[in-house]
Amino acid sequence: MSLPVTHPLVDGRTSNSPLVAAYSGESPARLPVWFMRQAGRSLPEYRALREGVGMLESCLRPELASEITLQPVRRHDVDAAIFFSDIVVPLLLAGVDVDIVPGVGPVMGTAVRTADDVARLRDAGPLTAEALEPVSQAVAMTVAALGSTPLIGFAGAPFTLAAYLVEGRPSRDHLAARTLMHADPETWRDLTEWAADVTGAFLRAQVLAGASAAQLFDSWAGSLSLADYVAHAAPSSGRALASVADLGVRRVHFGTGTSELLTAMRDVGADVIGVDYRLPLDEANRRLGGRTPLQGNIDPALLGAPWPVLEAHVRDVIARGSEAPGHVVNLGHGVPPDTDPEVLTRVVRLVHEA
């Protein structure tokens, strides 16, 4: 299957953008930059818009999700929008009892820990285009407003989704998930394959509706050894990324605490690797053999440091990233909620002038 003729990569709106060029291993005239969680609690306009509206509801109201996605592009002049959603949205659309509890995070009505539990998920059937319609609408509205600025599709990696499902809520060590992985590998495989299909359908809907790239977030993969990642997480991540392989968009793979997993994360089908703040980009480039575009990796903690300290750090990130075949500047995780928006705008200006 190919992209629709109205897609911004096909009609030319975003095909020559700095972001797409850097994701393709090129060196655009303007170094591209965007921030994970850039559409979030650090923006006063976001807080005003979200007042009295739950997180999941805001993700599934197309006009609201679109407006939130656009806010940081207007304010910061970033080179890409990241679709505003949450990694558990496709679980909700697939019929999972899940809510996002303020101050806690995603909480499942019932944990998924047995073969029968997984069978019940699978019996509900695939995630349908009808269920995904609010997502497709929000993306189409956003792309129409963005013009030449590309939208990046957003989805959670199967390991992270499965970890939430098994734990039932956020966890520090993901012990229950890792135990199931080894104690009942067949049930674990069935669960992660189901999660891959659900999150893959979520990502594919965004690309078909107009996203110019796709990013898979593996928030908790850093809790795994390399051997466990390769055996128990990589196959499902590859399955999720394969959901958009025929569409030709660049696929970005990012995880936290994944310095030892970068090559394995690339080899499941990623075109670009996001690097968190723990590993310098020149070392990440060396580990990846100097042939993979990189994204990252300003330390979010330094956004609250004095400007000379932050400026020196940003310049260092840019210098180290220049060794890779392509570089998109980003944070090495998300924007902290107490970040001064003016600091982000100033960072964007610095990157563009570098």
Buried (B, 14 or more C-beta within 10 A) or exposed (E): EEBEEEBBBBEEBBBEBBBBBBBBBEEBEBBBBBBBBBBBBBBEBBEEBBEEEEBBEBBBBBEBBBBBBBBBBEBBEBBBBBBBBBBBBBBBBBBBEBBBEEEEBBBBEEBBBEEEBBEEBEEEEEBEEEBBBBBBBBBBBBBEBBEEBBBBBBBBBBBBBBBBBBBBEBBEEBEBBBEBBEEBEEBBBBBBBBBBBBBBBBBBBBBBBBBBBBBBBBBBBBBBEEEBBBBBBBBBBBBBBBBBBEBBBBBBBBBBBBBBBBBBBBBBBBBBBBBBBBBBBBBBBEBBEEEBBBBBBBBBEBBEBEEEEBBEBBEBBBEBBBBBBBBBBBBBBBBBEEBEBEBBBBBBEBBBEB
